[in-house]
Amino acid sequence: MAMNLKQVQSLTSLARLNQLLLLDAPPALFSPAYDYVRKMIQGGEMGQVLHMEVSALRRNTNGDITNGDCLLLEQGSALLHIAQFVFDDEPQNVKVTAVGKLCQEHDNAAITVILKYTRGRSIVLHMHNKVNMDINVTIYGTKKYVTMNRTWWVPNEIVTYDVDKDESNVKSLPLPVPRADYVYLLKEVVKCIANEVYESPLTTHKDMENCASLLDEIRKQIGVKFAEDED
């Protein structure tokens, strides 16, 4: 949506001032799968949620990092929204450790980020341009953990593992159409307009700003700088 926190704040301010709907998040966050996991977390079914691992792949690109066409903004932004979905601490309460490798001075070939939250919680994010990683989201609670494999951006299946019973359960969530993630996104947009609200309760303007703040810190640590940062 934007190159840095300052630009995101400008957009959210304009949206509030002009009463315009502004929504930026992975469409999957509005899907039945994430709603199902959200209810598990909020209802305490998973116990205390302490850790999450997310990995994503963007294969062999030649993007120009100077205009934001890069692995970190494309995948990193989406992954941080997924992180906010589980842990919503303010950025100043999150310790960020990021490492990355530049690929031919254009894009990041590989990035790993560790986010340490309050109360002993943590998230590990992996992104890679060159290898076939196992693309998944796994959320670990003290009672159960859940995994969405290969299709976390449009999940149609959730595997839940019960720690105490030592058994797993697969919940299927058939998709109405191919690439249904955008169907779910459009439904959320229609709902917001119908309710005359200008931000989704599932991903607020504050969530967008928090993700941008974390992304700025990650870029700083791995050495990715945009001209817009000087504005």
Long-range contacts (C-beta under 8 A, 24 or more apart in sequence): 1-77, 1-208, 2-212, 3-68, 3-73, 3-226, 3-228, 3-229, 4-212, 4-215, 4-216, 4-219, 4-226, 4-228, 4-229, 5-209, 5-212, 5-213, 5-215, 5-216, 6-228, 6-231, 7-212, 7-228, 8-208, 8-209, 8-212, 9-209, 9-212, 12-205, 12-208, 12-209, 15-198, 15-199, 15-205, 16-198, 16-205, 19-198, 20-198, 21-189, 21-192, 21-193, 21-197, 21-198, 21-199, 22-198, 22-199, 22-205, 22-208, 23-185, 23-188, 23-189, 23-192, 23-199, 23-200, 23-203, 24-203, 24-208, 25-78, 25-81, 25-200, 25-202, 25-203, 25-207, 25-208, 26-78, 26-81, 26-82, 26-153, 26-181, 27-153, 27-154, 27-181, 27-182, 27-184, 27-185, 28-152, 28-153, 28-154, 28-155, 28-181, 28-184, 29-81, 29-82, 29-85, 29-202, 29-203, 30-184, 30-185, 30-187, 30-188, 30-200, 30-202, 31-154, 31-155, 31-173, 31-180, 31-181, 31-184, 32-173, 32-184, 33-148, 33-155, 33-156, 33-157, 33-158, 33-173, 34-85, 34-155, 36-158, 36-171, 36-173, 37-139, 37-146, 37-158, 38-85, 40-144, 40-146, 40-160, 41-86, 41-139, 41-141, 45-141, 45-143, 45-144, 46-139, 46-141, 46-142, 46-143, 46-144, 46-145, 46-146, 47-141, 47-142, 47-143, 47-144, 48-141, 48-142, 49-86, 49-87, 49-121, 49-139, 49-140, 49-141, 50-120, 50-121, 50-122, 50-140, 50-141, 50-142, 51-121, 51-122, 51-123, 51-124, 51-139, 51-140, 52-82, 52-83, 52-86, 52-87, 52-122, 52-123, 52-124, 52-137, 52-138, 52-139, 52-140, 53-123, 53-124, 53-125, 53-126, 53-136, 53-137, 53-138, 53-140, 54-79, 54-82, 54-83, 54-123, 54-124, 54-125, 54-126, 54-136, 54-137, 54-138, 54-152, 55-125, 55-126, 55-127, 55-128, 55-133, 55-134, 55-135, 55-136, 56-126, 56-127, 56-133, 56-135, 56-152, 57-127, 57-128, 57-129, 57-131, 57-132, 57-133, 57-135, 58-127, 58-128, 58-129, 59-129, 59-130, 60-129, 60-130, 61-107, 61-129, 62-106, 62-107, 63-106, 63-107, 64-106, 65-105, 65-106, 65-107, 65-108, 65-224, 66-226, 66-227, 68-226, 69-107, 70-106, 70-107, 70-108, 70-224, 71-107, 71-108, 71-109, 71-111, 71-127, 71-128, 71-129, 72-100, 72-108, 72-111, 72-127, 72-215, 72-218, 72-219, 72-222, 72-224, 73-215, 75-127, 76-111, 76-113, 76-125, 76-127, 76-215, 76-218, 77-211, 77-215, 78-153, 79-125, 79-127, 80-125, 80-211, 80-214, 80-215, 81-203, 81-207, 81-211, 82-137, 82-152, 83-115, 83-123, 83-125, 83-214, 84-203, 84-207, 84-210, 84-211, 86-123, 86-139, 87-115, 87-117, 87-121, 87-123, 88-207, 88-210, 89-117, 89-118, 90-210, 91-210, 91-213, 91-214, 91-217, 93-117, 93-118, 94-214, 96-214, 96-217, 96-218, 96-221, 97-221, 98-217, 98-218, 98-221, 98-222, 99-221, 99-222, 100-222, 100-223, 100-224, 102-223, 103-129, 103-130, 108-222, 108-224, 111-218, 111-222, 113-218, 115-214, 153-181, 154-179, 154-180, 154-181
